[in-house]
């Protein structure tokens, strides 16, 4: 199996964003840190296992994204695993552990 280089990933993202640039625009215009208290209050993040990452802005951003495109937690997790654009939007790389719950 061929390994993707950083250049290949960037080219993939460029093509994705040529077709649909919603997520890059959203990340430029929305400061999710500003909304963290509100998101956490209305969309609480599920506790992470002891070996998992503690809830971060990534979880809040994922919760914001899922609630605005009407995805269940399970579908959000699947889309983050499956979609390079979701990973990029959330500041994750393919090497990062993706939170199991939001």
Secondary structure, 3 states (H helix, E strand, C coil): CCCCCHHHHHHHHHHHHHHCCHHHHHHHHCCHHHHHHHHHHHCCCCCCCCCCCCCCHHHHHHHHHHHHCCCCHHHHHHHHHHCHHHHHHCCCCCCCCCCCCC
